[in-house]
Amino acid sequence: MSLKDGLILEFLEEYDLELPAKPLYRNLNRHGHEIGYSTVRQRLGELEAHGLIEKVDDAGYYQVSQRGKAYLEGDLDVSELEDD
């Protein structure tokens, strides 16, 4: 997990969003978070691999999963993610 992972998760959860990589990147930067598009794409892959986000459809829209919500609420420790 990186600091950018938490930023992406919190942003999607706070605004209750379903977004693909490019609009997520644009909106993160629009809200003052300096993050590159390639970083967003890479981190989405990692977050999905750990089950913290999930694809909503074949168009590549992502939302925070139940596991991601548990992580944000402090009910899931980062050490549990490292084992995945």
Phi, psi and omega in degrees: 000137176244170178299326180293330178298313179297320178300313181296313179300312181296321180295312179298319182288314183301319182262005180049058187254153166236112185219149168277175187303310186296309177297327176297312177304311182298317182287324175301313180292324178297330179266017172090008178264117180276106181212139181277155180299316180295327177293316178301313180300315181296314183292326176299319177299317179292317179297321178293319179299328179269001177077017182274337172229163179218149176286136180272327182205180181287349179280357176090022176278136181242149172222164177289132179276174176299322178295320177297320178295319177298319178298313181296329180277355179086011180271356180227120182277148181300331179296331177290335179281328183294336182281344182290000000 
